[in-house]
Structure formats: C-alpha cells, structure tokens
C-alpha cells in the first residue's frame, strides 16, 4: 500500500477472492483472481467479480499514484459474504498517518494494535506509521483481521463488510432435572451476575468450566443471569429453559 512506485496518472489495483473469480472492469473481462494491474487510468471504475455460484460488484474510485486493494470472500448467501477495499488518500500532513474505517454493520468495534479505537464509521487522525493489525468485530458477526501499513502524509481508508456468524447450539447438553431447575430458579432470585463489556461485544458460554470446552451459546454485555456456581476463574449461569453454562469470571459482575 505504499502508493509510491506508480507512474504519473496511473493507478494500481489488486484483487483477491475466495473462491477464484472472473474479474470485470467496466463490463470488460480482464482476467481472474488473484488479479493485479499497475497501469490503469485513474477514475471511477465498476469492479465485478463472478464465480459459478454468485457475483459481487462495486464502483471504486481509483486514485492517481495510489494502489487499491480488494479482498472478497464469497458465501452461500449475501449475509455469509465478507470483504474489504483499501486505498490511501493524501492528507497534506507529513507528520501524521491517519485511518478511516467504514463497516457494515455500522458501530463495528475497531481495534488497532490491540487497542480499542471506537466504532465504525471512524476517522483517526494519527495511528502512527508502520505495519498494524486492524480487527473489526460486531456481535453475531465473524471478526475480521486486516494487516495494514500506515504512511505519514496519508490516511488509509478501509471499507469493509463482516459476515454473519452461524452459531450451532449443542442440543446434546443434558437437560437438568426438575429439582435442579427449581434450585436454579431459587438461586437466580437470590444471586445474579451482570455481563461486563467485552472486546468483541459478546461473551461465549461454554458447556464446562474450561476454555477448551464446547461453546453452547453467547450472551451480551449488560444482560443479567442467575448465578448457580462459581470457581476462581469461572461462573456458572442459569440460561433459562432448564439450561446453564459457564462464563469467564473476568466478565461477570456480581450484583449486590
């Protein structure tokens, strides 16, 4: 993403996809992914990717002397698809390297170099130059990790779309007995925990008190659940409907 090795009045375009797709630019077939061309005229182009099972298209403004990157992952449905477009814009400030993040869904959490920066859409004036790891996340969607390079005098623009995550609930989890259920209800009345804020906007609930245990569902920050059991690192909560699960104690606040 340096944008420095192109000739005057030329733009670069790099496209990757999974699975492999046929590439069309302004309706003309130009090859297949992975595709790269450093000799395109600047201006608005309609990019279309076509596979046996579907297609994706987007109008992209190619900047002079700038390399634009497109990465798209096709899914069984539109909700399952994900990807991003990256390009640089000059800022005129040679001392700062900026970042602009746009995402679908909006309010996706933005983490740069392990530091939470807020929610999309977001403009960050200076993130420091050099290689960075950008992570986008939203409850119910698969997190996206993008490795970026920030350059002083430019702001890197990221336009992304996250894929919805399919949560498979384990139906083999034993149903608690009526007696245990009654005890759970009584315990819920007496003791509750509130789910704390998390880096992803959700918290995994596991079948047993171990990070290696199977995930059975997810809960959200701010929600309250009955406290059934607890250890130093884990808390067992009542999920209702005679079901329960374990969450990390770090994200469970006991109600007074």
Secondary structure by P-SEA (a helix, b strand, c coil): cccccccccbbbbbbbbccbbbbbcccccccccccccccccccbbbbbbbccccbbbbbbbbcccbbbbbbbbbcccccccccccccccccccccbbbbbbbccccccbbbcccccccccccccccccccbbbbbbbcccbbbbbbbbbbbccbbbbbbbbbbbbbbbcccccccccaaaaaaaaaaaacbbbbbccccccbbbbbccccccccccccccccbbbbbccccccbbbbbcccccccccccccccccc
